Amino acid sequence: MDFLDLVTEVIDLRSFSNLWYWIVLAILWSSMSHWTIGVPYHLVTRARRGDAQAEADMLVLARMNAERMLHYAETSSIPATAFATFLLTSLALIGWVYGVEFCQAIFLLLCPSMLVLALGTWTAARLRADDYSHVPQILRQHRTMVQMLGVVFIFITAFWGMFQNVNVGPLG
């Protein structure tokens, strides 16, 4: 038995039949929906209910994270976009052309994450253009869009995972 056989025996690369993959998917979408551009959403709801300290904290976090995201976007967006495109294209090709389920699973985690990152950068630009005067409303809209993306991509991932599990069978 060589090393590769040992590794693939210990680490199951059939991702869609692995409970841990679905736990990671749930945690990923829960986190992306809770942390709206780095501001925890419970802080936004407390600020909308009139908590002055929560509103001050929310404004500080929103301004700090939005400016940080926009600085990164202005200084390194071309290399970051090129790398992200290369990574996603590589994963998609290896996953679907060569049939590697592990790459399909990683693609179905990373592709929506990158879309949420782009949406967060767009939201940060909206906050800056608005001069941070309607932060709770803009963050609520951002969270709603992330949740809609989550519903769509969780459905796609679950559908593809069930399709893979039905086609491959329990013994691989």
Backbone as ProteinMPNN parsed JSONL, in Angstrom:
{"seq_chain_A": "MDFLDLVTEVIDLRSFSNLWYWIVLAILWSSMSHWTIGVPYHLVTRARRGDAQAEADMLVLARMNAERMLHYAETSSIPATAFATFLLTSLALIGWVYGVEFCQAIFLLLCPSMLVLALGTWTAARLRADDYSHVPQILRQHRTMVQMLGVVFIFITAFWGMFQNVNVGPLG", "coords_chain_A": {"N_chain_A": [[0.857, -1.181, 0.0], [0.734, 2.093, -0.988], [1.611, 5.534, -0.163], [-0.331, 7.395, -1.126], [-2.635, 5.807, -1.375], [-3.054, 5.232, 1.315], [-3.557, 7.81, 2.365], [-5.919, 8.555, 0.944], [-7.579, 6.601, 1.931], [-7.779, 7.205, 4.632], [-8.621, 9.893, 4.609], [-11.592, 10.771, 3.43], [-12.398, 11.538, 0.231], [-14.794, 11.821, -0.984], [-16.825, 14.139, -0.937], [-19.552, 14.982, -0.879], [-20.967, 13.003, 0.378], [-20.126, 13.158, 2.904], [-20.605, 14.052, 6.199], [-19.297, 16.183, 7.432], [-18.774, 18.016, 5.395], [-21.294, 19.132, 4.881], [-21.8, 20.312, 7.321], [-19.788, 22.266, 7.337], [-20.7, 23.769, 5.148], [-23.139, 24.777, 6.178], [-22.188, 26.311, 8.355], [-20.589, 28.142, 6.988], [-22.487, 29.628, 5.409], [-24.111, 30.598, 7.443], [-22.317, 32.214, 8.849], [-21.591, 34.063, 6.843], [-23.998, 35.342, 6.49], [-24.497, 36.417, 8.98], [-22.325, 38.123, 9.616], [-22.242, 41.043, 8.336], [-20.423, 42.699, 6.169], [-18.389, 42.619, 8.123], [-19.669, 43.535, 10.373], [-21.438, 42.436, 13.097], [-24.693, 41.09, 12.828], [-26.538, 41.19, 14.917], [-25.819, 43.459, 16.254], [-26.599, 45.418, 14.47], [-29.394, 45.083, 14.554], [-29.879, 45.73, 17.244], [-29.081, 48.409, 17.191], [-30.987, 49.462, 15.435], [-33.191, 49.277, 17.035], [-32.833, 51.294, 18.799], [-30.72, 51.403, 20.646], [-28.196, 53.296, 21.812], [-25.409, 52.922, 22.276], [-24.936, 50.58, 20.838], [-25.493, 51.524, 18.299], [-23.455, 53.415, 17.937], [-21.21, 51.711, 18.061], [-21.783, 50.078, 15.839], [-21.622, 51.944, 13.737], [-18.899, 52.665, 13.882], [-17.638, 50.17, 13.377], [-18.716, 49.598, 10.841], [-17.785, 51.741, 9.254], [-14.988, 51.413, 9.548], [-14.526, 48.779, 8.54], [-15.648, 48.98, 5.965], [-14.051, 50.959, 4.768], [-11.598, 49.648, 4.884], [-12.1, 47.416, 3.231], [-12.61, 48.736, 0.795], [-10.159, 49.983, 0.383], [-8.49, 47.755, -0.034], [-9.746, 46.832, -2.35], [-9.23, 48.935, -4.103], [-6.455, 48.915, -4.251], [-5.551, 46.304, -4.809], [-7.255, 44.925, -6.536], [-7.132, 43.926, -9.184], [-5.002, 41.887, -9.272], [-6.112, 40.193, -7.288], [-8.615, 39.517, -8.364], [-7.763, 38.209, -10.668], [-6.39, 36.012, -9.553], [-8.501, 34.789, -8.142], [-10.205, 34.136, -10.251], [-8.557, 32.352, -11.671], [-8.296, 30.329, -9.709], [-10.998, 29.483, -9.305], [-11.667, 28.69, -11.915], [-9.802, 26.632, -12.307], [-10.601, 24.809, -10.291], [-13.215, 24.268, -11.209], [-12.709, 23.107, -13.729], [-11.091, 20.851, -13.051], [-12.877, 19.624, -11.363], [-15.325, 19.166, -12.859], [-14.657, 18.478, -15.537], [-12.675, 16.504, -15.219], [-13.89, 15.024, -13.292], [-13.502, 15.092, -10.46], [-14.709, 14.861, -7.37], [-14.109, 16.17, -4.948], [-12.989, 18.637, -5.755], [-15.22, 19.734, -6.993], [-16.845, 20.094, -4.757], [-15.356, 21.957, -3.234], [-15.367, 24.079, -5.035], [-18.118, 24.676, -5.007], [-18.299, 25.756, -2.519], [-16.489, 27.931, -2.553], [-17.1, 29.598, -4.814], [-19.705, 30.898, -4.374], [-18.894, 32.248, -2.068], [-17.026, 34.051, -3.015], [-18.68, 35.615, -4.581], [-20.247, 36.761, -2.562], [-18.263, 38.209, -1.291], [-17.664, 40.082, -3.308], [-20.152, 41.344, -3.374], [-20.105, 42.437, -0.83], [-18.054, 44.317, -1.132], [-19.262, 46.026, -2.95], [-21.366, 46.901, -1.333], [-19.9, 48.229, 0.622], [-18.914, 50.342, -0.915], [-21.342, 51.606, -1.45], [-22.01, 52.428, 1.138], [-19.957, 54.27, 1.643], [-20.464, 56.172, -0.394], [-22.887, 57.087, 0.478], [-22.135, 58.42, 2.656], [-22.156, 57.158, 5.104], [-24.647, 57.484, 6.324], [-27.025, 56.031, 6.314], [-26.627, 53.494, 7.51], [-27.783, 51.174, 8.955], [-29.973, 50.436, 7.272], [-28.744, 49.899, 4.794], [-27.035, 47.803, 5.498], [-28.936, 45.924, 6.269], [-30.184, 45.462, 3.8], [-28.004, 44.37, 2.447], [-27.614, 42.01, 3.942], [-30.017, 40.692, 3.378], [-29.715, 40.23, 0.622], [-27.487, 38.522, 0.692], [-28.608, 36.36, 2.059], [-30.528, 35.572, 0.167], [-28.837, 34.774, -1.931], [-27.674, 32.674, -0.542], [-29.824, 30.861, -0.225], [-30.24, 30.124, -2.907], [-27.696, 29.031, -3.66], [-27.291, 27.057, -1.708], [-29.367, 25.357, -2.367], [-28.537, 24.614, -4.974], [-26.101, 23.339, -4.363], [-26.998, 21.281, -2.638], [-28.686, 19.889, -4.405], [-26.844, 19.091, -6.389], [-25.112, 17.566, -4.795], [-26.838, 15.499, -3.906], [-27.413, 14.363, -6.369], [-24.863, 13.445, -7.1], [-24.432, 11.572, -5.023], [-26.459, 9.712, -5.538], [-25.749, 8.801, -8.081], [-23.12, 7.813, -7.731], [-23.234, 5.983, -5.637], [-23.177, 3.978, -2.564], [-20.752, 2.629, -2.172], [-18.812, 3.797, -3.698]], "CA_chain_A": [[0.0, 0.0, 0.0], [1.563, 3.294, -1.045], [1.189, 6.663, 0.659], [-1.559, 7.971, -1.658], [-3.741, 4.928, -0.989], [-3.264, 5.415, 2.746], [-4.182, 9.122, 2.571], [-7.305, 8.535, 0.462], [-8.351, 5.719, 2.792], [-8.01, 7.912, 5.889], [-9.373, 11.109, 4.306], [-12.579, 10.464, 2.399], [-12.508, 12.644, -0.716], [-16.167, 11.891, -1.464], [-17.271, 15.226, -0.076], [-20.989, 15.153, -0.758], [-21.503, 11.989, 1.289], [-19.465, 13.373, 4.179], [-21.363, 14.953, 7.066], [-18.509, 17.38, 7.727], [-18.946, 18.985, 4.302], [-22.574, 19.819, 5.06], [-21.633, 21.168, 8.495], [-19.005, 23.42, 6.876], [-21.592, 24.572, 4.309], [-24.073, 25.484, 7.058], [-21.445, 27.319, 9.111], [-20.169, 29.17, 6.034], [-23.6, 30.514, 5.077], [-24.537, 31.26, 8.673], [-21.346, 33.282, 9.13], [-21.681, 35.123, 5.829], [-25.229, 36.088, 6.673], [-24.452, 37.13, 10.261], [-21.31, 39.18, 9.586], [-22.454, 41.886, 7.162], [-19.16, 43.425, 5.979], [-17.637, 42.671, 9.365], [-20.511, 44.024, 11.467], [-22.387, 41.391, 13.475], [-26.041, 41.591, 12.547], [-27.256, 41.492, 16.158], [-25.5, 44.85, 16.554], [-27.456, 46.216, 13.59], [-30.767, 45.045, 15.069], [-29.917, 46.517, 18.485], [-29.01, 49.825, 16.818], [-32.273, 49.839, 14.849], [-34.169, 49.363, 18.135], [-32.599, 52.521, 19.556], [-29.596, 51.309, 21.578], [-27.226, 54.299, 21.368], [-24.063, 52.339, 22.267], [-24.891, 49.65, 19.715], [-25.441, 52.326, 17.074], [-22.102, 53.97, 17.832], [-20.327, 50.594, 17.714], [-22.095, 49.668, 14.473], [-21.076, 52.95, 12.817], [-17.437, 52.544, 13.89], [-17.279, 48.937, 12.678], [-19.086, 49.701, 9.425], [-16.837, 52.654, 8.585], [-13.653, 50.818, 9.551], [-14.48, 47.634, 7.627], [-15.92, 49.433, 4.598], [-12.856, 51.641, 4.267], [-10.58, 48.607, 4.696], [-12.448, 46.654, 2.027], [-12.437, 49.581, -0.386], [-8.72, 50.173, 0.187], [-8.011, 46.528, -0.689], [-10.296, 46.786, -3.71], [-8.56, 49.941, -4.93], [-5.025, 48.659, -4.419], [-5.176, 44.966, -5.287], [-8.407, 44.231, -7.12], [-6.785, 43.2, -10.417], [-4.38, 40.595, -8.952], [-7.029, 39.343, -6.522], [-9.604, 38.999, -9.309], [-7.082, 37.246, -11.538], [-6.155, 34.794, -8.776], [-9.795, 34.153, -7.868], [-10.664, 33.553, -11.511], [-7.714, 31.177, -11.912], [-8.64, 29.298, -8.738], [-12.326, 28.942, -9.587], [-11.614, 27.983, -13.192], [-9.074, 25.376, -12.08], [-11.467, 23.905, -9.538], [-14.328, 23.841, -12.065], [-12.206, 22.178, -14.748], [-10.704, 19.588, -12.428], [-14.069, 19.015, -10.791], [-16.351, 18.68, -13.776], [-14.08, 17.828, -16.716], [-11.981, 15.286, -14.797], [-14.76, 14.275, -12.393], [-13.006, 15.014, -9.079], [-15.786, 15.356, -6.517], [-13.556, 17.086, -3.952], [-12.873, 19.959, -6.385], [-16.586, 20.226, -7.165], [-17.315, 20.535, -3.446], [-14.649, 23.197, -2.883], [-15.904, 25.104, -5.931], [-19.456, 25.054, -4.549], [-18.118, 26.589, -1.329], [-15.745, 29.161, -2.831], [-17.727, 30.461, -5.81], [-20.629, 31.831, -3.733], [-18.162, 33.093, -1.113], [-16.433, 35.152, -3.773], [-19.785, 36.505, -4.942], [-20.592, 37.523, -1.354], [-17.174, 39.173, -1.106], [-17.902, 41.166, -4.273], [-21.333, 42.065, -2.892], [-19.655, 43.226, 0.32], [-17.304, 45.476, -1.637], [-20.269, 46.928, -3.517], [-22.065, 47.494, -0.193], [-18.973, 49.2, 1.226], [-18.924, 51.541, -1.779], [-22.63, 52.279, -1.208], [-21.923, 53.106, 2.436], [-19.092, 55.454, 1.501], [-21.165, 57.154, -1.226], [-23.983, 57.611, 1.297], [-21.458, 59.068, 3.785], [-22.479, 56.385, 6.297], [-25.821, 58.056, 7.002], [-28.104, 55.031, 6.39], [-25.904, 52.231, 7.689], [-28.624, 50.001, 9.252], [-30.777, 50.048, 6.11], [-27.868, 49.32, 3.766], [-26.575, 46.502, 5.99], [-30.077, 45.012, 6.204], [-30.33, 45.076, 2.393], [-26.883, 43.477, 2.141], [-27.891, 40.711, 4.553], [-31.105, 40.064, 2.619], [-29.148, 39.723, -0.633], [-26.65, 37.362, 1.034], [-29.499, 35.249, 2.368], [-31.106, 35.089, -1.094], [-27.774, 33.993, -2.569], [-27.526, 31.453, 0.238], [-30.903, 29.933, -0.574], [-29.99, 29.62, -4.261], [-26.498, 28.195, -3.729], [-27.49, 25.852, -0.894], [-30.193, 24.474, -3.189], [-27.689, 24.064, -6.043], [-25.148, 22.405, -3.744], [-27.726, 20.105, -2.17], [-29.134, 19.148, -5.573], [-25.686, 18.434, -7.002], [-24.635, 16.549, -3.869], [-27.743, 14.344, -3.973], [-27.2, 13.755, -7.679], [-23.597, 12.712, -7.004], [-24.605, 10.421, -4.138], [-27.304, 8.727, -6.214], [-25.003, 8.252, -9.206], [-21.915, 7.089, -7.328], [-23.607, 4.858, -4.785], [-22.537, 3.998, -1.242], [-19.422, 2.019, -2.122], [-17.885, 4.583, -4.51]], "C_chain_A": [[0.899, 1.239, 0.0], [0.902, 4.436, -0.249], [-0.131, 7.257, 0.176], [-2.779, 7.121, -1.301], [-4.074, 5.09, 0.488], [-3.986, 6.73, 3.025], [-5.635, 9.099, 2.125], [-8.176, 7.575, 1.265], [-8.704, 6.412, 4.101], [-8.886, 9.143, 5.671], [-10.31, 10.792, 3.146], [-12.744, 11.673, 1.494], [-13.877, 12.689, -1.381], [-16.893, 12.892, -0.588], [-18.767, 15.251, 0.156], [-21.644, 14.094, 0.123], [-20.92, 12.138, 2.69], [-20.247, 14.402, 4.99], [-20.619, 16.259, 7.33], [-18.631, 18.429, 6.633], [-20.224, 19.79, 4.509], [-22.542, 20.707, 6.295], [-20.859, 22.423, 8.112], [-19.874, 24.347, 6.017], [-22.552, 25.394, 5.165], [-23.368, 26.596, 7.839], [-21.019, 28.462, 8.198], [-21.301, 30.144, 5.752], [-24.133, 31.241, 6.304], [-23.614, 32.433, 8.99], [-21.458, 34.421, 8.12], [-22.943, 35.946, 6.001], [-25.222, 36.889, 7.979], [-23.48, 38.313, 10.233], [-21.466, 39.979, 8.297], [-21.317, 42.893, 7.093], [-18.406, 43.633, 7.29], [-18.41, 43.207, 10.558], [-21.476, 42.902, 11.847], [-23.824, 41.906, 13.396], [-26.84, 41.866, 13.818], [-26.978, 42.917, 16.602], [-26.366, 45.792, 15.717], [-28.886, 46.238, 14.134], [-30.887, 45.818, 16.387], [-29.869, 48.008, 18.176], [-30.336, 50.307, 16.23], [-33.359, 49.961, 15.904], [-33.922, 50.555, 19.044], [-31.481, 52.467, 20.574], [-28.47, 52.209, 21.082], [-25.808, 53.73, 21.298], [-23.906, 51.373, 21.105], [-24.802, 50.412, 18.394], [-24.049, 52.926, 16.863], [-21.106, 52.882, 17.437], [-20.526, 50.159, 16.27], [-21.486, 50.647, 13.464], [-19.554, 52.857, 12.735], [-17.004, 51.312, 13.107], [-17.578, 49.028, 11.177], [-18.1, 50.596, 8.68], [-15.453, 52.02, 8.469], [-13.564, 49.681, 8.523], [-14.743, 48.036, 6.183], [-14.684, 50.116, 4.003], [-11.723, 50.645, 4.013], [-10.852, 47.818, 3.421], [-12.228, 47.472, 0.761], [-10.968, 49.864, -0.665], [-8.122, 48.952, -0.507], [-8.499, 46.456, -2.13], [-9.578, 47.767, -4.63], [-7.099, 49.587, -5.2], [-4.696, 47.307, -5.038], [-6.317, 44.219, -5.956], [-8.042, 43.431, -8.369], [-6.059, 41.89, -10.104], [-5.312, 39.655, -8.19], [-8.084, 38.736, -7.436], [-8.981, 37.956, -10.227], [-6.845, 35.932, -10.792], [-7.457, 34.047, -8.507], [-10.347, 33.479, -9.12], [-9.871, 32.292, -11.841], [-8.113, 30.031, -10.991], [-9.989, 28.656, -9.054], [-12.357, 28.171, -10.905], [-10.905, 26.642, -13.043], [-9.941, 24.363, -11.341], [-12.61, 23.378, -10.4], [-13.851, 22.835, -13.11], [-11.841, 20.822, -14.149], [-11.94, 18.861, -11.902], [-14.998, 18.407, -11.816], [-15.788, 18.02, -15.036], [-13.428, 16.505, -16.338], [-12.756, 14.488, -13.747], [-14.269, 14.12, -10.962], [-14.027, 15.689, -8.156], [-15.301, 16.365, -5.476], [-13.444, 18.505, -4.514], [-14.249, 20.568, -6.65], [-17.101, 20.804, -5.846], [-16.655, 21.849, -3.028], [-15.146, 24.346, -3.759], [-17.266, 25.594, -5.435], [-19.431, 25.774, -3.202], [-17.51, 27.946, -1.687], [-16.442, 30.114, -3.8], [-18.752, 31.405, -5.174], [-19.941, 32.744, -2.714], [-17.536, 34.284, -1.82], [-17.506, 36.127, -4.246], [-20.209, 37.358, -3.75], [-19.514, 38.553, -1.046], [-17.334, 40.357, -2.055], [-19.109, 42.0, -3.862], [-20.983, 42.936, -1.691], [-18.866, 44.457, -0.104], [-18.258, 46.502, -2.239], [-21.033, 47.636, -2.396], [-21.178, 48.526, 0.502], [-18.915, 50.476, 0.4], [-20.227, 52.316, -1.612], [-22.594, 53.048, 0.11], [-21.092, 54.374, 2.337], [-19.794, 56.544, 0.695], [-22.294, 57.826, -0.449], [-23.449, 58.375, 2.512], [-21.886, 58.455, 5.12], [-23.681, 56.942, 7.059], [-26.978, 57.063, 7.141], [-27.516, 53.623, 6.559], [-26.835, 51.055, 8.002], [-29.437, 49.518, 8.047], [-29.92, 49.361, 5.054], [-27.367, 47.949, 4.212], [-27.709, 45.478, 5.99], [-30.298, 44.543, 4.77], [-29.221, 44.106, 1.979], [-27.155, 42.075, 2.697], [-29.0, 39.974, 3.804], [-30.581, 39.491, 1.303], [-28.267, 38.499, -0.388], [-27.527, 36.157, 1.341], [-30.168, 34.698, 1.107], [-30.076, 34.283, -1.881], [-27.59, 32.656, -1.86], [-28.588, 30.425, -0.104], [-30.63, 29.301, -1.937], [-28.812, 28.645, -4.266], [-26.574, 26.967, -2.82], [-28.349, 24.861, -1.665], [-29.355, 23.816, -4.285], [-26.727, 23.022, -5.48], [-25.846, 21.134, -3.281], [-28.193, 19.252, -3.355], [-27.976, 18.387, -6.208], [-25.141, 17.321, -6.101], [-25.513, 15.308, -3.875], [-27.572, 13.609, -5.3], [-25.928, 12.906, -7.671], [-23.759, 11.436, -6.156], [-25.46, 9.33, -4.778], [-26.535, 8.05, -7.336], [-23.819, 7.396, -8.776], [-22.268, 5.861, -6.508], [-22.801, 4.832, -3.504], [-21.115, 3.451, -1.212], [-18.409, 2.707, -3.032], [-17.503, 3.874, -5.742]], "O_chain_A": [[1.729, 1.406, 0.893], [-0.211, 4.302, 0.26], [-0.979, 7.595, 1.002], [-3.835, 7.658, -0.965], [-5.246, 5.086, 0.867], [-4.92, 6.768, 3.827], [-6.505, 9.575, 2.854], [-9.398, 7.724, 1.277], [-9.804, 6.23, 4.625], [-9.792, 9.406, 6.461], [-9.866, 10.573, 2.018], [-13.188, 12.728, 1.949], [-14.1, 13.52, -2.262], [-17.514, 12.514, 0.405], [-19.213, 15.515, 1.272], [-22.777, 14.283, 0.567], [-21.199, 11.32, 3.567], [-20.516, 15.503, 4.507], [-21.237, 17.318, 7.439], [-18.595, 19.624, 6.925], [-20.225, 21.008, 4.328], [-23.191, 21.753, 6.316], [-21.228, 23.526, 8.517], [-19.792, 25.569, 6.144], [-22.757, 26.579, 4.902], [-23.899, 27.699, 7.966], [-21.081, 29.626, 8.593], [-21.109, 31.357, 5.843], [-24.564, 32.389, 6.201], [-24.076, 33.514, 9.355], [-21.423, 35.595, 8.488], [-22.95, 37.136, 5.684], [-25.873, 37.93, 8.067], [-23.782, 39.381, 10.767], [-20.881, 39.624, 7.274], [-21.268, 43.835, 7.883], [-17.852, 44.706, 7.531], [-17.853, 43.322, 11.65], [-22.258, 42.459, 11.005], [-24.126, 43.013, 13.841], [-27.742, 42.703, 13.796], [-27.817, 43.529, 17.264], [-26.811, 46.833, 16.2], [-29.519, 47.293, 14.17], [-31.893, 46.49, 16.617], [-30.551, 48.793, 18.835], [-30.761, 51.431, 16.496], [-34.344, 50.671, 15.7], [-34.703, 50.808, 19.961], [-31.308, 53.432, 21.319], [-27.855, 51.926, 20.053], [-25.077, 54.026, 20.353], [-22.86, 51.346, 20.456], [-24.107, 49.981, 17.474], [-23.534, 52.941, 15.745], [-20.253, 53.104, 16.577], [-19.557, 49.899, 15.557], [-20.906, 50.232, 12.461], [-18.982, 52.956, 11.649], [-16.107, 51.392, 12.268], [-16.781, 48.584, 10.35], [-17.635, 50.243, 7.597], [-14.822, 52.085, 7.415], [-12.626, 49.635, 7.728], [-14.126, 47.49, 5.268], [-14.325, 49.863, 2.853], [-10.976, 50.782, 3.043], [-9.944, 47.579, 2.625], [-11.716, 46.957, -0.233], [-10.57, 49.975, -1.824], [-7.342, 49.087, -1.45], [-7.75, 46.064, -3.025], [-9.344, 47.468, -5.801], [-6.565, 49.919, -6.258], [-3.679, 47.168, -5.717], [-6.336, 42.989, -5.94], [-8.597, 42.354, -8.586], [-6.463, 40.851, -10.627], [-5.298, 38.447, -8.425], [-8.415, 37.558, -7.297], [-9.603, 36.938, -10.528], [-7.076, 34.857, -11.344], [-7.513, 32.824, -8.628], [-10.892, 32.377, -9.05], [-10.446, 31.281, -12.244], [-8.253, 28.892, -11.438], [-10.109, 27.431, -9.071], [-12.997, 27.124, -11.001], [-11.354, 25.633, -13.587], [-10.006, 23.196, -11.725], [-12.943, 22.195, -10.34], [-14.514, 21.826, -13.35], [-12.229, 19.777, -14.671], [-12.036, 17.636, -11.987], [-15.42, 17.259, -11.67], [-16.397, 17.084, -15.554], [-13.595, 15.502, -17.033], [-12.331, 13.401, -13.355], [-14.582, 13.124, -10.309], [-14.185, 16.909, -8.159], [-16.016, 17.316, -5.16], [-13.768, 19.47, -3.823], [-14.423, 21.782, -6.544], [-17.715, 21.871, -5.824], [-17.326, 22.75, -2.524], [-15.326, 25.463, -3.273], [-17.534, 26.796, -5.444], [-20.442, 26.343, -2.789], [-17.953, 28.982, -1.192], [-16.375, 31.329, -3.614], [-18.681, 32.611, -5.41], [-20.36, 33.886, -2.521], [-17.519, 35.394, -1.287], [-17.267, 37.333, -4.303], [-20.498, 38.545, -3.908], [-19.822, 39.654, -0.587], [-17.16, 41.507, -1.65], [-19.09, 43.225, -3.986], [-21.501, 44.044, -1.55], [-18.997, 45.521, 0.502], [-18.079, 47.706, -2.057], [-21.316, 48.83, -2.495], [-21.659, 49.578, 0.921], [-18.873, 51.574, 0.955], [-20.222, 53.547, -1.63], [-23.084, 54.174, 0.194], [-21.463, 55.419, 2.872], [-19.727, 57.718, 1.059], [-22.616, 58.99, -0.687], [-24.226, 58.912, 3.301], [-21.967, 59.146, 6.135], [-23.728, 56.88, 8.287], [-27.832, 57.242, 8.009], [-27.873, 52.693, 5.836], [-26.698, 50.008, 7.368], [-29.57, 48.313, 7.834], [-30.329, 48.35, 4.483], [-27.282, 47.029, 3.399], [-27.474, 44.296, 5.741], [-30.568, 43.365, 4.538], [-29.466, 43.142, 1.253], [-26.951, 41.077, 2.006], [-28.922, 38.759, 3.619], [-30.961, 38.387, 0.914], [-28.295, 37.547, -1.168], [-27.215, 35.044, 0.92], [-30.355, 33.487, 0.988], [-30.398, 33.231, -2.434], [-27.377, 31.628, -2.503], [-28.282, 29.242, -0.255], [-30.772, 28.089, -2.104], [-28.92, 27.55, -4.818], [-25.979, 25.936, -3.135], [-28.093, 23.657, -1.627], [-29.447, 22.607, -4.501], [-26.562, 21.948, -6.057], [-25.345, 20.032, -3.505], [-28.104, 18.025, -3.308], [-28.094, 17.204, -6.527], [-24.755, 16.259, -6.589], [-25.004, 14.187, -3.851], [-27.584, 12.378, -5.343], [-25.922, 11.783, -8.174], [-23.281, 10.366, -6.531], [-25.202, 8.144, -4.573], [-26.66, 6.84, -7.523], [-23.544, 6.366, -9.391], [-21.654, 4.807, -6.675], [-21.838, 5.586, -3.366], [-20.35, 3.782, -0.307], [-17.268, 2.257, -3.133], [-16.726, 4.398, -6.54]]}, "name": "protein", "num_of_chains": 1, "seq": "MDFLDLVTEVIDLRSFSNLWYWIVLAILWSSMSHWTIGVPYHLVTRARRGDAQAEADMLVLARMNAERMLHYAETSSIPATAFATFLLTSLALIGWVYGVEFCQAIFLLLCPSMLVLALGTWTAARLRADDYSHVPQILRQHRTMVQMLGVVFIFITAFWGMFQNVNVGPLG"}
